[in-house]
Amino acid sequence: MVNWNGLDDKILKIGLPKGSLQDATLRLLAKAGFHFSVSQRSYFPSIDDDEIQAILIRAQEMAKYVEEGVFDVGLTGKDWILENRADVVEVAELTYAKLTMRPVRWVLAVPNNSPVKSVKDLQGKRIATEIVNLTKDYLEKNGVTAHVEFSWGATEVKAPTLVDAIVEVTETGSSLQANNLRIVDTLLESRTMLIANKQSWANQHKKEKIENLNMLLQGAILAEDKVGLKMNVPKDKLDDLMKEMPAMKKPTISTLYGENWVAVEIVIEEKVVRKLIPNLKRAGAQDIIEYPLNKVIY
């Protein structure tokens, strides 16, 4: 077992977000090639890499533990780095969330029937939120004095009975709508960040390991909305086919042995495939195969 109270030169200690981001993070890591196995009752996932050990911990706490060196590296939101005033190395931005690949937003929201039209209308009012520091920063920036209280959860149900407004995170806005709340303003957008402890980042072995992790995670994210296509095409139909062919770069073309045919392979956005395949077929393509991608590394 790794000593989690101090830095270890041989083991990369990684903090993985427990809670709403957990499943999305583990799925992304698996696509990147890091297959963590999580027991239902354990906070210590196992992995088939002797140089990595992990703990599941809430994203809200991650940045401070990375700053203190409990973890060498961790995944958390930009919002929680700012909220905790954490002094860490921001290695990279990772655009993924629990439901979509879009960033999440922290918004100021009030009941639909509230007279509040802007943050200025909250002078002297009460606001509940998990991001107390960032909310106070926002109010100060707008010249508003209001009481900001920490919310332990179920923030959407507190207005208007307990507070006048809330600052809450949203990905799609559906939860706010379901609780009869409307958005007044957006405080910030937040994406998942790969962060590192400064001392760990100065260690060449660990830095290389972290950079490798980042490269593979970025590759997995780039592959999220893309697929590969393979097909065979008569050589005399190739020019017609190329007119239909979108691609990240020029497609790969290989001559088939002993035949007047070529094999064509491309990587494209998945959303265009349903329209593209019939056009490719009409242009002369045969034996068309679509396959998923785990990683795209530029």
Summary of the structure (lengths in Angstrom):
residues: 298
radius of gyration: 24.4
end to end distance: 36.6
largest distance: 82.0
contacts: 931
relative contact order: 0.15
helix: 32%
strand: 32%
